């Protein structure tokens, strides 16, 4: 017996390396975070997470209530109430499933529920497509959800742990959606360092709902009718919580680096080969992989191109990003989403970047928007080269269309 | 053979027979805006007395939400939480699942706590029927879903869907809409 106990303790202290998909990495993070209630409802590509979680529960590796709901609306409502009662929760969805839960998604941040959801990004119907598009997760961008995009299974695992730490911070209590590109991340394997349980326990305190706990010992009334009397003050509290997120995220990344020894640098966006870059491309999620390949090839030809990959979309690090972009002579934003009828008919990220730059006191480089890779279409190296050409022309002061569709059959 | 999951122990409370034998202690008390004799709020008041103090109440959107909880005042002595119109079933399931998980894992004191979701016609029939049917497929959670009907009483609030025609409205009932 003593020997077995020792080996379990040793196991808790050592990191492991495993070849797993992005979805599996999220499921492993749920296990490490000791999540109490998980709800599921199948929709591709999110459903891979529910499969891996079900496997962990069935194998006895994870102790949680695992509930398969009858639809996404119920799925999110179940965890919302479970979280109000003090349970650490996890759920997720994709594409139209995420939209089906929209009512529940609206009330979750308003109720200050620190729910962690995984969005396996998927194109919205119709026409049906399993491939990635970011419009599903972006639909909640104004509601108080923290939104983060990851681009590797390792980052998915780490970000899930960080998301629990940030969301369940008493200063925040807001939900967080971790966006994983459908297929490119949810179904692609990579080597992942799975941290030891001991390190996770040192990083992630227990969820404590404190004075907001719904329990007979704390008989509070949650979410009564506010109307014009109080709604504005309550919205302002949510605003203040979102305002505090940036600082808490920074704290969490610093602690993460200290405990796990894996540095992420700037939590909000990642810069790749930007030190000497003339122009940069921007994007979110896994499209950074082909862009990096293209950048390496173009640099061999003497074109100094860099990449700024946004991780956190909400909160949006506007000032920092504007500072960063002021170093370049032009910026090309690749959107794997659309926003029909928006200013200059561009994608969502392009609009946000222009928005971030406008009040900036520094240099404001021209921003070109590219809509690319919709419905899961691959973003190829020739696509990226085409974008870079156009961004270079804009840098030279030549007039370029503000929004271009790239990789489109015309 | 179907296998039945063991249900966690429920509270053992003294039964009372007849309205006049109701205990005096109130768990749903003043601070609400319903009329004297309002059938739904009477049901709620008596339900709370029968369930006792170790109870969590979840109320789906409806006239019992609009009329009974106005921010900065509450008529609930018990913990109460609003749930969306179509989610009385999900709310009951979520709360009872959380209690079960937390008590099993030793994160909360072990004791039977009643979870009661309270809904009207909209939350109990039309929009809520899917979530309620799904909750009924989980016999391993302790929860109760209570639906009051406003169909048979001459209510005049017309504030919500229950006062209008719904899926449970009987053919002979007169509604305002």
Interface residues (C-beta under 8 A of the other chain):
Chain A: X34 X36 X37 X63 X64 X65 X67 X69 X70 X71 X73 X74 X77 X78 X79 X80 X81 X82 X83 X84 X85 X86 X87 X103 X104 X107 X206 X214 X215 X216 X218 X219 X220 X221 X222 X223 X224 X225 X226 X227 X229 X230
Chain B: X53 X54 X55 X56 X58 X65 X66 X69 X70 X71 X72 X74 X76 X77 X78 X79 X80 X81 X82 X83 X84 X86 X87 X89 X90 X91 X93 X94 X95 X97 X98 X99 X100 X101 X102 X104 X105 X107 X108 X113 X130 X131 X133 X134 X138
